[in-house]
Amino acid sequence: MLTPHEARLGLESVAALERLLDERHVEQIKEGGCAVD
């Protein structure tokens, strides 16, 4: 089992990755790239 601290760090890293992916996805849409994943 993860400690609460480790679990929170894991969740934060996942959230950070999702934010990065969202930002890249938005940039692709702005550039007219295909929005189909």
N, C-alpha and C positions, 0 to 999 in steps of 0.2 A: 504493500500500500504506500501511496505517496503521502508525505506530510502535507498539512494544509498549505504550508509555505511553498512546497514544490508544486503542488497542484495549481496554486495561483500563478506561479511563474509560468507553468505550462500553458495555462489559459491565456495569459498575457501575450506569450509568444505566438500562440495561434491567432489571437486577435490582431496582432501586429502584422502577421503574414497576410491575413485576410485584407487588412487595410491596404497593404502594398499591392496585392493583386487587384483590388478594386481600383486603385489609382491608375495602375497600368492599363486596366480595362477601359477606364474612362478616357485615357489619353488615346487609345487605339480608336475608340468611337469618334473622338474629336478629329482625328486624322483621316477619318473616312474608312478605316480598316473594317473588316467584317466583324460584326458583333456576335457572330455565331460561335459558340464555344464547342 
